[in-house]
């Protein structure tokens, strides 16, 4: 089983956790999929309106995710 799937205790569609590689907050899709939809990106942006969000996924490709910056 995938490490991120093991975090899916809640029924929410996103997981908010800390990236183990760069130690910043990140939002992860609970689904195995390569990218967020435009609607999901807008929803995530609404949670963090004044933060920079890096949508590029570098290492983990099984779950869409983004890094939340300052």
mmCIF file as Biopython writes it, N, C-alpha, C and O atoms, coordinates in Angstrom:
data_model
#
loop_
_atom_site.group_PDB
_atom_site.id
_atom_site.type_symbol
_atom_site.label_atom_id
_atom_site.label_alt_id
_atom_site.label_comp_id
_atom_site.label_asym_id
_atom_site.label_entity_id
_atom_site.label_seq_id
_atom_site.pdbx_PDB_ins_code
_atom_site.Cartn_x
_atom_site.Cartn_y
_atom_site.Cartn_z
_atom_site.occupancy
_atom_site.B_iso_or_equiv
_atom_site.auth_seq_id
_atom_site.auth_asym_id
_atom_site.pdbx_PDB_model_num
ATOM 1   N N  . UNK A ? 1  ? 0.848   -1.197 0.000   1.0 0.0 1  A 1 
ATOM 2   C CA . UNK A ? 1  ? 0.000   0.000  0.000   1.0 0.0 1  A 1 
ATOM 3   C C  . UNK A ? 1  ? 0.887   1.252  0.000   1.0 0.0 1  A 1 
ATOM 4   O O  . UNK A ? 1  ? 2.001   1.237  0.524   1.0 0.0 1  A 1 
ATOM 5   N N  . UNK A ? 2  ? 0.389   2.296  -0.577  1.0 0.0 2  A 1 
ATOM 6   C CA . UNK A ? 2  ? 1.107   3.564  -0.689  1.0 0.0 2  A 1 
ATOM 7   C C  . UNK A ? 2  ? 1.081   4.320  0.649   1.0 0.0 2  A 1 
ATOM 8   O O  . UNK A ? 2  ? 0.068   4.305  1.349   1.0 0.0 2  A 1 
ATOM 9   N N  . UNK A ? 3  ? 2.181   4.973  1.000   1.0 0.0 3  A 1 
ATOM 10  C CA . UNK A ? 3  ? 2.289   5.720  2.268   1.0 0.0 3  A 1 
ATOM 11  C C  . UNK A ? 3  ? 1.202   6.777  2.404   1.0 0.0 3  A 1 
ATOM 12  O O  . UNK A ? 3  ? 0.644   6.957  3.487   1.0 0.0 3  A 1 
ATOM 13  N N  . UNK A ? 4  ? 0.897   7.473  1.325   1.0 0.0 4  A 1 
ATOM 14  C CA . UNK A ? 4  ? -0.116  8.527  1.391   1.0 0.0 4  A 1 
ATOM 15  C C  . UNK A ? 4  ? -1.512  7.946  1.583   1.0 0.0 4  A 1 
ATOM 16  O O  . UNK A ? 4  ? -2.345  8.550  2.259   1.0 0.0 4  A 1 
ATOM 17  N N  . UNK A ? 5  ? -1.772  6.792  1.003   1.0 0.0 5  A 1 
ATOM 18  C CA . UNK A ? 5  ? -3.074  6.159  1.217   1.0 0.0 5  A 1 
ATOM 19  C C  . UNK A ? 5  ? -3.251  5.767  2.681   1.0 0.0 5  A 1 
ATOM 20  O O  . UNK A ? 5  ? -4.372  5.751  3.189   1.0 0.0 5  A 1 
ATOM 21  N N  . UNK A ? 6  ? -2.168  5.457  3.347   1.0 0.0 6  A 1 
ATOM 22  C CA . UNK A ? 6  ? -2.241  5.094  4.761   1.0 0.0 6  A 1 
ATOM 23  C C  . UNK A ? 6  ? -2.636  6.280  5.628   1.0 0.0 6  A 1 
ATOM 24  O O  . UNK A ? 6  ? -3.098  6.085  6.752   1.0 0.0 6  A 1 
ATOM 25  N N  . UNK A ? 7  ? -2.466  7.498  5.139   1.0 0.0 7  A 1 
ATOM 26  C CA . UNK A ? 7  ? -2.846  8.701  5.875   1.0 0.0 7  A 1 
ATOM 27  C C  . UNK A ? 7  ? -4.325  9.037  5.731   1.0 0.0 7  A 1 
ATOM 28  O O  . UNK A ? 7  ? -4.802  9.982  6.360   1.0 0.0 7  A 1 
ATOM 29  N N  . UNK A ? 8  ? -5.042  8.301  4.935   1.0 0.0 8  A 1 
ATOM 30  C CA . UNK A ? 8  ? -6.411  8.667  4.585   1.0 0.0 8  A 1 
ATOM 31  C C  . UNK A ? 8  ? -7.428  8.180  5.611   1.0 0.0 8  A 1 
ATOM 32  O O  . UNK A ? 8  ? -8.352  7.441  5.271   1.0 0.0 8  A 1 
ATOM 33  N N  . UNK A ? 9  ? -7.260  8.586  6.846   1.0 0.0 9  A 1 
ATOM 34  C CA . UNK A ? 9  ? -8.190  8.224  7.901   1.0 0.0 9  A 1 
ATOM 35  C C  . UNK A ? 9  ? -9.475  9.032  7.783   1.0 0.0 9  A 1 
ATOM 36  O O  . UNK A ? 9  ? -10.559 8.506  8.033   1.0 0.0 9  A 1 
ATOM 37  N N  . UNK A ? 10 ? -9.368  10.286 7.409   1.0 0.0 10 A 1 
ATOM 38  C CA . UNK A ? 10 ? -10.547 11.151 7.325   1.0 0.0 10 A 1 
ATOM 39  C C  . UNK A ? 10 ? -11.304 10.913 6.020   1.0 0.0 10 A 1 
ATOM 40  O O  . UNK A ? 10 ? -10.818 10.231 5.117   1.0 0.0 10 A 1 
ATOM 41  N N  . UNK A ? 11 ? -12.473 11.475 5.944   1.0 0.0 11 A 1 
ATOM 42  C CA . UNK A ? 11 ? -13.291 11.353 4.739   1.0 0.0 11 A 1 
ATOM 43  C C  . UNK A ? 11 ? -13.170 12.585 3.844   1.0 0.0 11 A 1 
ATOM 44  O O  . UNK A ? 11 ? -13.845 12.670 2.818   1.0 0.0 11 A 1 
ATOM 45  N N  . UNK A ? 12 ? -12.312 13.545 4.223   1.0 0.0 12 A 1 
ATOM 46  C CA . UNK A ? 12 ? -12.109 14.741 3.415   1.0 0.0 12 A 1 
ATOM 47  C C  . UNK A ? 12 ? -11.366 14.366 2.138   1.0 0.0 12 A 1 
ATOM 48  O O  . UNK A ? 12 ? -10.673 13.350 2.088   1.0 0.0 12 A 1 
ATOM 49  N N  . UNK A ? 13 ? -11.516 15.199 1.100   1.0 0.0 13 A 1 
ATOM 50  C CA . UNK A ? 13 ? -10.863 14.852 -0.164  1.0 0.0 13 A 1 
ATOM 51  C C  . UNK A ? 13 ? -9.394  15.245 -0.222  1.0 0.0 13 A 1 
ATOM 52  O O  . UNK A ? 13 ? -8.676  14.828 -1.131  1.0 0.0 13 A 1 
ATOM 53  N N  . UNK A ? 14 ? -8.937  16.056 0.756   1.0 0.0 14 A 1 
ATOM 54  C CA . UNK A ? 14 ? -7.533  16.449 0.809   1.0 0.0 14 A 1 
ATOM 55  C C  . UNK A ? 14 ? -6.941  16.085 2.173   1.0 0.0 14 A 1 
ATOM 56  O O  . UNK A ? 14 ? -7.647  16.003 3.178   1.0 0.0 14 A 1 
ATOM 57  N N  . UNK A ? 15 ? -5.644  15.874 2.174   1.0 0.0 15 A 1 
ATOM 58  C CA . UNK A ? 15 ? -4.883  15.689 3.402   1.0 0.0 15 A 1 
ATOM 59  C C  . UNK A ? 15 ? -3.933  16.867 3.494   1.0 0.0 15 A 1 
ATOM 60  O O  . UNK A ? 15 ? -3.296  17.215 2.500   1.0 0.0 15 A 1 
ATOM 61  N N  . UNK A ? 16 ? -3.820  17.492 4.660   1.0 0.0 16 A 1 
ATOM 62  C CA . UNK A ? 16 ? -2.830  18.543 4.869   1.0 0.0 16 A 1 
ATOM 63  C C  . UNK A ? 16 ? -1.772  17.957 5.785   1.0 0.0 16 A 1 
ATOM 64  O O  . UNK A ? 16 ? -2.064  17.514 6.896   1.0 0.0 16 A 1 
ATOM 65  N N  . UNK A ? 17 ? -0.549  17.961 5.304   1.0 0.0 17 A 1 
ATOM 66  C CA . UNK A ? 17 ? 0.546   17.340 6.034   1.0 0.0 17 A 1 
ATOM 67  C C  . UNK A ? 17 ? 1.823   18.137 5.784   1.0 0.0 17 A 1 
ATOM 68  O O  . UNK A ? 17 ? 1.772   19.204 5.172   1.0 0.0 17 A 1 
ATOM 69  N N  . UNK A ? 18 ? 2.943   17.647 6.238   1.0 0.0 18 A 1 
ATOM 70  C CA . UNK A ? 18 ? 4.237   18.285 6.009   1.0 0.0 18 A 1 
ATOM 71  C C  . UNK A ? 18 ? 5.041   17.439 5.039   1.0 0.0 18 A 1 
ATOM 72  O O  . UNK A ? 18 ? 5.121   16.219 5.187   1.0 0.0 18 A 1 
ATOM 73  N N  . UNK A ? 19 ? 5.627   18.076 4.061   1.0 0.0 19 A 1 
ATOM 74  C CA . UNK A ? 19 ? 6.449   17.381 3.085   1.0 0.0 19 A 1 
ATOM 75  C C  . UNK A ? 19 ? 7.711   16.850 3.770   1.0 0.0 19 A 1 
ATOM 76  O O  . UNK A ? 19 ? 8.417   17.604 4.440   1.0 0.0 19 A 1 
ATOM 77  N N  . UNK A ? 20 ? 7.993   15.566 3.606   1.0 0.0 20 A 1 
ATOM 78  C CA . UNK A ? 20 ? 9.173   14.980 4.238   1.0 0.0 20 A 1 
ATOM 79  C C  . UNK A ? 20 ? 10.461  15.426 3.558   1.0 0.0 20 A 1 
ATOM 80  O O  . UNK A ? 20 ? 11.526  15.377 4.173   1.0 0.0 20 A 1 
ATOM 81  N N  . UNK A ? 21 ? 10.388  15.862 2.295   1.0 0.0 21 A 1 
ATOM 82  C CA . UNK A ? 21 ? 11.583  16.296 1.574   1.0 0.0 21 A 1 
ATOM 83  C C  . UNK A ? 21 ? 11.987  17.730 1.888   1.0 0.0 21 A 1 
ATOM 84  O O  . UNK A ? 21 ? 13.166  18.015 2.094   1.0 0.0 21 A 1 
ATOM 85  N N  . UNK A ? 22 ? 10.997  18.643 1.924   1.0 0.0 22 A 1 
ATOM 86  C CA . UNK A ? 22 ? 11.343  20.061 2.086   1.0 0.0 22 A 1 
ATOM 87  C C  . UNK A ? 22 ? 10.756  20.694 3.349   1.0 0.0 22 A 1 
ATOM 88  O O  . UNK A ? 22 ? 10.940  21.888 3.584   1.0 0.0 22 A 1 
ATOM 89  N N  . UNK A ? 23 ? 10.059  19.912 4.155   1.0 0.0 23 A 1 
ATOM 90  C CA . UNK A ? 23 ? 9.586   20.354 5.472   1.0 0.0 23 A 1 
ATOM 91  C C  . UNK A ? 23 ? 8.685   21.590 5.412   1.0 0.0 23 A 1 
ATOM 92  O O  . UNK A ? 23 ? 8.784   22.470 6.267   1.0 0.0 23 A 1 
ATOM 93  N N  . UNK A ? 24 ? 7.811   21.658 4.410   1.0 0.0 24 A 1 
ATOM 94  C CA . UNK A ? 24 ? 6.819   22.726 4.314   1.0 0.0 24 A 1 
ATOM 95  C C  . UNK A ? 24 ? 5.435   22.077 4.273   1.0 0.0 24 A 1 
ATOM 96  O O  . UNK A ? 24 ? 5.315   20.900 3.934   1.0 0.0 24 A 1 
ATOM 97  N N  . UNK A ? 25 ? 4.393   22.834 4.615   1.0 0.0 25 A 1 
ATOM 98  C CA . UNK A ? 25 ? 3.046   22.267 4.530   1.0 0.0 25 A 1 
ATOM 99  C C  . UNK A ? 25 ? 2.703   21.903 3.086   1.0 0.0 25 A 1 
ATOM 100 O O  . UNK A ? 25 ? 3.139   22.556 2.139   1.0 0.0 25 A 1 
ATOM 101 N N  . UNK A ? 26 ? 1.917   20.852 2.949   1.0 0.0 26 A 1 
ATOM 102 C CA . UNK A ? 26 ? 1.464   20.461 1.621   1.0 0.0 26 A 1 
ATOM 103 C C  . UNK A ? 26 ? 0.051   19.918 1.700   1.0 0.0 26 A 1 
ATOM 104 O O  . UNK A ? 26 ? -0.372  19.383 2.724   1.0 0.0 26 A 1 
ATOM 105 N N  . UNK A ? 27 ? -0.672  20.068 0.595   1.0 0.0 27 A 1 
ATOM 106 C CA . UNK A ? 27 ? -2.028  19.545 0.457   1.0 0.0 27 A 1 
ATOM 107 C C  . UNK A ? 27 ? -1.948  18.390 -0.533  1.0 0.0 27 A 1 
ATOM 108 O O  . UNK A ? 27 ? -1.394  18.530 -1.623  1.0 0.0 27 A 1 
ATOM 109 N N  . UNK A ? 28 ? -2.506  17.248 -0.143  1.0 0.0 28 A 1 
ATOM 110 C CA . UNK A ? 28 ? -2.414  16.035 -0.949  1.0 0.0 28 A 1 
ATOM 111 C C  . UNK A ? 28 ? -3.815  15.509 -1.246  1.0 0.0 28 A 1 
ATOM 112 O O  . UNK A ? 28 ? -4.677  15.494 -0.367  1.0 0.0 28 A 1 
ATOM 113 N N  . UNK A ? 29 ? -4.037  15.085 -2.471  1.0 0.0 29 A 1 
ATOM 114 C CA . UNK A ? 29 ? -5.298  14.452 -2.832  1.0 0.0 29 A 1 
ATOM 115 C C  . UNK A ? 29 ? -5.360  13.065 -2.218  1.0 0.0 29 A 1 
ATOM 116 O O  . UNK A ? 29 ? -4.346  12.368 -2.167  1.0 0.0 29 A 1 
ATOM 117 N N  . UNK A ? 30 ? -6.516  12.658 -1.755  1.0 0.0 30 A 1 
ATOM 118 C CA . UNK A ? 30 ? -6.686  11.301 -1.241  1.0 0.0 30 A 1 
ATOM 119 C C  . UNK A ? 30 ? -6.727  10.282 -2.374  1.0 0.0 30 A 1 
ATOM 120 O O  . UNK A ? 30 ? -6.534  9.088  -2.146  1.0 0.0 30 A 1 
ATOM 121 N N  . UNK A ? 31 ? -6.976  10.748 -3.588  1.0 0.0 31 A 1 
ATOM 122 C CA . UNK A ? 31 ? -7.090  9.850  -4.738  1.0 0.0 31 A 1 
ATOM 123 C C  . UNK A ? 31 ? -5.746  9.678  -5.436  1.0 0.0 31 A 1 
ATOM 124 O O  . UNK A ? 31 ? -4.916  10.587 -5.433  1.0 0.0 31 A 1 
ATOM 125 N N  . UNK A ? 32 ? -5.540  8.518  -6.027  1.0 0.0 32 A 1 
ATOM 126 C CA . UNK A ? 32 ? -4.406  8.333  -6.918  1.0 0.0 32 A 1 
ATOM 127 C C  . UNK A ? 32 ? -4.761  9.015  -8.232  1.0 0.0 32 A 1 
ATOM 128 O O  . UNK A ? 32 ? -5.599  8.523  -8.988  1.0 0.0 32 A 1 
ATOM 129 N N  . UNK A ? 33 ? -4.127  10.142 -8.500  1.0 0.0 33 A 1 
ATOM 130 C CA . UNK A ? 33 ? -4.328  10.847 -9.768  1.0 0.0 33 A 1 
ATOM 131 C C  . UNK A ? 33 ? -3.164  11.796 -9.974  1.0 0.0 33 A 1 
ATOM 132 O O  . UNK A ? 33 ? -2.559  12.241 -8.998  1.0 0.0 33 A 1 
ATOM 133 N N  . UNK A ? 34 ? -2.832  12.120 -11.221 1.0 0.0 34 A 1 
ATOM 134 C CA . UNK A ? 34 ? -1.618  12.879 -11.497 1.0 0.0 34 A 1 
ATOM 135 C C  . UNK A ? 34 ? -1.699  14.380 -11.232 1.0 0.0 34 A 1 
ATOM 136 O O  . UNK A ? 34 ? -0.663  15.021 -11.057 1.0 0.0 34 A 1 
ATOM 137 N N  . UNK A ? 35 ? -2.903  14.958 -11.198 1.0 0.0 35 A 1 
ATOM 138 C CA . UNK A ? 35 ? -2.990  16.396 -10.948 1.0 0.0 35 A 1 
ATOM 139 C C  . UNK A ? 35 ? -4.370  16.772 -10.411 1.0 0.0 35 A 1 
ATOM 140 O O  . UNK A ? 35 ? -5.335  16.018 -10.539 1.0 0.0 35 A 1 
ATOM 141 N N  . UNK A ? 36 ? -4.434  17.957 -9.809  1.0 0.0 36 A 1 
ATOM 142 C CA . UNK A ? 36 ? -5.696  18.488 -9.322  1.0 0.0 36 A 1 
ATOM 143 C C  . UNK A ? 36 ? -6.513  19.036 -10.488 1.0 0.0 36 A 1 
ATOM 144 O O  . UNK A ? 36 ? -5.954  19.481 -11.491 1.0 0.0 36 A 1 
ATOM 145 N N  . UNK A ? 37 ? -7.829  19.002 -10.354 1.0 0.0 37 A 1 
ATOM 146 C CA . UNK A ? 37 ? -8.688  19.668 -11.338 1.0 0.0 37 A 1 
ATOM 147 C C  . UNK A ? 37 ? -8.609  21.175 -11.089 1.0 0.0 37 A 1 
ATOM 148 O O  . UNK A ? 37 ? -8.122  21.607 -10.044 1.0 0.0 37 A 1 
ATOM 149 N N  . UNK A ? 38 ? -9.079  21.964 -12.034 1.0 0.0 38 A 1 
ATOM 150 C CA . UNK A ? 38 ? -9.109  23.419 -11.848 1.0 0.0 38 A 1 
ATOM 151 C C  . UNK A ? 38 ? -9.976  23.792 -10.647 1.0 0.0 38 A 1 
ATOM 152 O O  . UNK A ? 38 ? -9.642  24.713 -9.902  1.0 0.0 38 A 1 
ATOM 153 N N  . UNK A ? 39 ? -11.087 23.080 -10.458 1.0 0.0 39 A 1 
ATOM 154 C CA . UNK A ? 39 ? -11.967 23.354 -9.315  1.0 0.0 39 A 1 
ATOM 155 C C  . UNK A ? 39 ? -11.263 23.045 -7.993  1.0 0.0 39 A 1 
ATOM 156 O O  . UNK A ? 39 ? -11.412 23.788 -7.023  1.0 0.0 39 A 1 
ATOM 157 N N  . UNK A ? 40 ? -10.509 21.968 -7.952  1.0 0.0 40 A 1 
ATOM 158 C CA . UNK A ? 40 ? -9.763  21.627 -6.733  1.0 0.0 40 A 1 
ATOM 159 C C  . UNK A ? 40 ? -8.676  22.661 -6.457  1.0 0.0 40 A 1 
ATOM 160 O O  . UNK A ? 40 ? -8.452  23.031 -5.305  1.0 0.0 40 A 1 
ATOM 161 N N  . UNK A ? 41 ? -8.002  23.128 -7.501  1.0 0.0 41 A 1 
ATOM 162 C CA . UNK A ? 41 ? -6.978  24.162 -7.318  1.0 0.0 41 A 1 
ATOM 163 C C  . UNK A ? 41 ? -7.600  25.436 -6.750  1.0 0.0 41 A 1 
ATOM 164 O O  . UNK A ? 41 ? -7.026  26.066 -5.862  1.0 0.0 41 A 1 
ATOM 165 N N  . UNK A ? 42 ? -8.763  25.813 -7.259  1.0 0.0 42 A 1 
ATOM 166 C CA . UNK A ? 42 ? -9.445  27.009 -6.753  1.0 0.0 42 A 1 
ATOM 167 C C  . UNK A ? 42 ? -9.843  26.812 -5.293  1.0 0.0 42 A 1 
ATOM 168 O O  . UNK A ? 42 ? -9.727  27.740 -4.492  1.0 0.0 42 A 1 
ATOM 169 N N  . UNK A ? 43 ? -10.301 25.639 -4.945  1.0 0.0 43 A 1 
ATOM 170 C CA . UNK A ? 43 ? -10.682 25.353 -3.562  1.0 0.0 43 A 1 
ATOM 171 C C  . UNK A ? 43 ? -9.474  25.428 -2.630  1.0 0.0 43 A 1 
ATOM 172 O O  . UNK A ? 43 ? -9.550  26.027 -1.557  1.0 0.0 43 A 1 
ATOM 173 N N  . UNK A ? 44 ? -8.373  24.827 -3.037  1.0 0.0 44 A 1 
ATOM 174 C CA . UNK A ? 44 ? -7.154  24.872 -2.221  1.0 0.0 44 A 1 
ATOM 175 C C  . UNK A ? 44 ? -6.671  26.307 -2.076  1.0 0.0 44 A 1 
ATOM 176 O O  . UNK A ? 44 ? -6.297  26.730 -0.982  1.0 0.0 44 A 1 
ATOM 177 N N  . UNK A ? 45 ? -6.676  27.060 -3.173  1.0 0.0 45 A 1 
ATOM 178 C CA . UNK A ? 45 ? -6.256  28.466 -3.123  1.0 0.0 45 A 1 
ATOM 179 C C  . UNK A ? 45 ? -7.126  29.248 -2.152  1.0 0.0 45 A 1 
ATOM 180 O O  . UNK A ? 45 ? -6.635  30.159 -1.484  1.0 0.0 45 A 1 
ATOM 181 N N  . UNK A ? 46 ? -8.416  28.908 -2.059  1.0 0.0 46 A 1 
ATOM 182 C CA . UNK A ? 46 ? -9.314  29.620 -1.132  1.0 0.0 46 A 1 
ATOM 183 C C  . UNK A ? 46 ? -8.957  29.335 0.326   1.0 0.0 46 A 1 
ATOM 184 O O  . UNK A ? 46 ? -9.230  30.160 1.198   1.0 0.0 46 A 1 
ATOM 185 N N  . UNK A ? 47 ? -8.350  28.181 0.601   1.0 0.0 47 A 1 
ATOM 186 C CA . UNK A ? 47 ? -7.917  27.855 1.966   1.0 0.0 47 A 1 
ATOM 187 C C  . UNK A ? 47 ? -6.673  28.654 2.366   1.0 0.0 47 A 1 
ATOM 188 O O  . UNK A ? 47 ? -6.458  28.934 3.545   1.0 0.0 47 A 1 
ATOM 189 N N  . UNK A ? 48 ? -5.864  29.014 1.380   1.0 0.0 48 A 1 
ATOM 190 C CA . UNK A ? 48 ? -4.587  29.698 1.622   1.0 0.0 48 A 1 
ATOM 191 C C  . UNK A ? 48 ? -4.492  30.939 0.729   1.0 0.0 48 A 1 
ATOM 192 O O  . UNK A ? 48 ? -3.605  31.005 -0.122  1.0 0.0 48 A 1 
ATOM 193 N N  . UNK A ? 49 ? -5.379  31.921 0.898   1.0 0.0 49 A 1 
ATOM 194 C CA . UNK A ? 49 ? -5.472  33.039 -0.047  1.0 0.0 49 A 1 
ATOM 195 C C  . UNK A ? 49 ? -4.231  33.924 -0.147  1.0 0.0 49 A 1 
ATOM 196 O O  . UNK A ? 49 ? -3.975  34.496 -1.207  1.0 0.0 49 A 1 
ATOM 197 N N  . UNK A ? 50 ? -3.466  34.047 0.916   1.0 0.0 50 A 1 
ATOM 198 C CA . UNK A ? 50 ? -2.309  34.947 0.875   1.0 0.0 50 A 1 
ATOM 199 C C  . UNK A ? 50 ? -0.985  34.183 0.809   1.0 0.0 50 A 1 
ATOM 200 O O  . UNK A ? 50 ? 0.075   34.748 1.080   1.0 0.0 50 A 1 
ATOM 201 N N  . UNK A ? 51 ? -1.049  32.920 0.455   1.0 0.0 51 A 1 
ATOM 202 C CA . UNK A ? 51 ? 0.163   32.100 0.405   1.0 0.0 51 A 1 
ATOM 203 C C  . UNK A ? 51 ? 0.500   31.730 -1.033  1.0 0.0 51 A 1 
ATOM 204 O O  . UNK A ? 51 ? -0.389  31.602 -1.875  1.0 0.0 51 A 1 
ATOM 205 N N  . UNK A ? 52 ? 1.777   31.560 -1.305  1.0 0.0 52 A 1 
ATOM 206 C CA . UNK A ? 52 ? 2.214   31.064 -2.609  1.0 0.0 52 A 1 
ATOM 207 C C  . UNK A ? 52 ? 2.054   29.552 -2.621  1.0 0.0 52 A 1 
ATOM 208 O O  . UNK A ? 52 ? 2.441   28.873 -1.669  1.0 0.0 52 A 1 
ATOM 209 N N  . UNK A ? 53 ? 1.489   29.031 -3.688  1.0 0.0 53 A 1 
ATOM 210 C CA . UNK A ? 53 ? 1.294   27.592 -3.803  1.0 0.0 53 A 1 
ATOM 211 C C  . UNK A ? 53 ? 2.107   27.087 -4.986  1.0 0.0 53 A 1 
ATOM 212 O O  . UNK A ? 53 ? 1.979   27.586 -6.104  1.0 0.0 53 A 1 
ATOM 213 N N  . UNK A ? 54 ? 2.939   26.097 -4.724  1.0 0.0 54 A 1 
ATOM 214 C CA . UNK A ? 54 ? 3.739   25.496 -5.798  1.0 0.0 54 A 1 
ATOM 215 C C  . UNK A ? 54 ? 3.019   24.225 -6.256  1.0 0.0 54 A 1 
ATOM 216 O O  . UNK A ? 54 ? 2.958   23.238 -5.523  1.0 0.0 54 A 1 
ATOM 217 N N  . UNK A ? 55 ? 2.484   24.260 -7.456  1.0 0.0 55 A 1 
ATOM 218 C CA . UNK A ? 55 ? 1.693   23.155 -7.984  1.0 0.0 55 A 1 
ATOM 219 C C  . UNK A ? 55 ? 2.557   22.063 -8.601  1.0 0.0 55 A 1 
ATOM 220 O O  . UNK A ? 55 ? 2.081   20.945 -8.803  1.0 0.0 55 A 1 
ATOM 221 N N  . UNK A ? 56 ? 3.810   22.362 -8.901  1.0 0.0 56 A 1 
ATOM 222 C CA . UNK A ? 56 ? 4.702   21.393 -9.523  1.0 0.0 56 A 1 
ATOM 223 C C  . UNK A ? 56 ? 4.968   20.225 -8.571  1.0 0.0 56 A 1 
ATOM 224 O O  . UNK A ? 56 ? 5.293   20.428 -7.402  1.0 0.0 56 A 1 
ATOM 225 N N  . UNK A ? 57 ? 4.828   19.020 -9.076  1.0 0.0 57 A 1 
ATOM 226 C CA . UNK A ? 57 ? 5.106   17.828 -8.291  1.0 0.0 57 A 1 
ATOM 227 C C  . UNK A ? 57 ? 6.438   17.254 -8.752  1.0 0.0 57 A 1 
ATOM 228 O O  . UNK A ? 57 ? 6.611   16.942 -9.930  1.0 0.0 57 A 1 
ATOM 229 N N  . UNK A ? 58 ? 7.361   17.118 -7.838  1.0 0.0 58 A 1 
ATOM 230 C CA . UNK A ? 58 ? 8.702   16.669 -8.226  1.0 0.0 58 A 1 
ATOM 231 C C  . UNK A ? 58 ? 8.912   15.175 -8.042  1.0 0.0 58 A 1 
ATOM 232 O O  . UNK A ? 58 ? 9.305   14.491 -8.986  1.0 0.0 58 A 1 
ATOM 233 N N  . UNK A ? 59 ? 8.659   14.655 -6.849  1.0 0.0 59 A 1 
ATOM 234 C CA . UNK A ? 59 ? 8.982   13.243 -6.627  1.0 0.0 59 A 1 
ATOM 235 C C  . UNK A ? 59 ? 7.758   12.338 -6.569  1.0 0.0 59 A 1 
ATOM 236 O O  . UNK A ? 59 ? 7.714   11.331 -7.275  1.0 0.0 59 A 1 
ATOM 237 N N  . UNK A ? 60 ? 6.787   12.660 -5.767  1.0 0.0 60 A 1 
ATOM 238 C CA . UNK A ? 60 ? 5.581   11.837 -5.635  1.0 0.0 60 A 1 
ATOM 239 C C  . UNK A ? 60 ? 4.629   12.135 -6.786  1.0 0.0 60 A 1 
ATOM 240 O O  . UNK A ? 60 ? 4.128   13.254 -6.898  1.0 0.0 60 A 1 
ATOM 241 N N  . UNK A ? 61 ? 4.378   11.165 -7.628  1.0 0.0 61 A 1 
ATOM 242 C CA . UNK A ? 61 ? 3.517   11.375 -8.807  1.0 0.0 61 A 1 
ATOM 243 C C  . UNK A ? 61 ? 2.189   10.625 -8.699  1.0 0.0 61 A 1 
ATOM 244 O O  . UNK A ? 61 ? 1.311   10.807 -9.543  1.0 0.0 61 A 1 
ATOM 245 N N  . UNK A ? 62 ? 2.030   9.786  -7.675  1.0 0.0 62 A 1 
ATOM 246 C CA . UNK A ? 62 ? 0.804   8.985  -7.571  1.0 0.0 62 A 1 
ATOM 247 C C  . UNK A ? 62 ? -0.370  9.770  -7.008  1.0 0.0 62 A 1 
ATOM 248 O O  . UNK A ? 62 ? -1.522  9.459  -7.308  1.0 0.0 62 A 1 
ATOM 249 N N  . UNK A ? 63 ? -0.094  10.780 -6.199  1.0 0.0 63 A 1 
ATOM 250 C CA . UNK A ? 63 ? -1.144  11.610 -5.604  1.0 0.0 63 A 1 
ATOM 251 C C  . UNK A ? 63 ? -0.881  13.062 -5.969  1.0 0.0 63 A 1 
ATOM 252 O O  . UNK A ? 63 ? 0.210   13.579 -5.727  1.0 0.0 63 A 1 
ATOM 253 N N  . UNK A ? 64 ? -1.876  13.718 -6.550  1.0 0.0 64 A 1 
ATOM 254 C CA . UNK A ? 64 ? -1.738  15.142 -6.818  1.0 0.0 64 A 1 
ATOM 255 C C  . UNK A ? 64 ? -1.467  15.842 -5.489  1.0 0.0 64 A 1 
ATOM 256 O O  . UNK A ? 64 ? -2.089  15.520 -4.477  1.0 0.0 64 A 1 
ATOM 257 N N  . UNK A ? 65 ? -0.542  16.796 -5.490  1.0 0.0 65 A 1 
ATOM 258 C CA . UNK A ? 65 ? -0.234  17.533 -4.278  1.0 0.0 65 A 1 
ATOM 259 C C  . UNK A ? 65 ? 0.372   18.884 -4.626  1.0 0.0 65 A 1 
ATOM 260 O O  . UNK A ? 65 ? 0.813   19.109 -5.753  1.0 0.0 65 A 1 
ATOM 261 N N  . UNK A ? 66 ? 0.389   19.770 -3.653  1.0 0.0 66 A 1 
ATOM 262 C CA . UNK A ? 66 ? 1.012   21.073 -3.835  1.0 0.0 66 A 1 
ATOM 263 C C  . UNK A ? 66 ? 1.650   21.500 -2.522  1.0 0.0 66 A 1 
ATOM 264 O O  . UNK A ? 66 ? 1.223   21.091 -1.442  1.0 0.0 66 A 1 
ATOM 265 N N  . UNK A ? 67 ? 2.674   22.326 -2.634  1.0 0.0 67 A 1 
ATOM 266 C CA . UNK A ? 67 ? 3.392   22.828 -1.471  1.0 0.0 67 A 1 
ATOM 267 C C  . UNK A ? 67 ? 2.920   24.250 -1.162  1.0 0.0 67 A 1 
ATOM 268 O O  . UNK A ? 67 ? 2.759   25.069 -2.067  1.0 0.0 67 A 1 
ATOM 269 N N  . UNK A ? 68 ? 2.703   24.532 0.104   1.0 0.0 68 A 1 
ATOM 270 C CA . UNK A ? 68 ? 2.216   25.832 0.535   1.0 0.0 68 A 1 
ATOM 271 C C  . UNK A ? 68 ? 3.406   26.644 1.046   1.0 0.0 68 A 1 
ATOM 272 O O  . UNK A ? 68 ? 4.053   26.263 2.021   1.0 0.0 68 A 1 
ATOM 273 N N  . UNK A ? 69 ? 3.686   27.759 0.383   1.0 0.0 69 A 1 
ATOM 274 C CA . UNK A ? 69 ? 4.814   28.603 0.765   1.0 0.0 69 A 1 
ATOM 275 C C  . UNK A ? 69 ? 4.348   29.836 1.519   1.0 0.0 69 A 1 
ATOM 276 O O  . UNK A ? 69 ? 3.172   29.981 1.852   1.0 0.0 69 A 1 
ATOM 277 N N  . UNK A ? 70 ? 5.304   30.720 1.780   1.0 0.0 70 A 1 
ATOM 278 C CA . UNK A ? 70 ? 5.036   31.926 2.550   1.0 0.0 70 A 1 
ATOM 279 C C  . UNK A ? 70 ? 4.367   33.026 1.772   1.0 0.0 70 A 1 
ATOM 280 O O  . UNK A ? 70 ? 4.093   34.092 2.321   1.0 0.0 70 A 1 
#
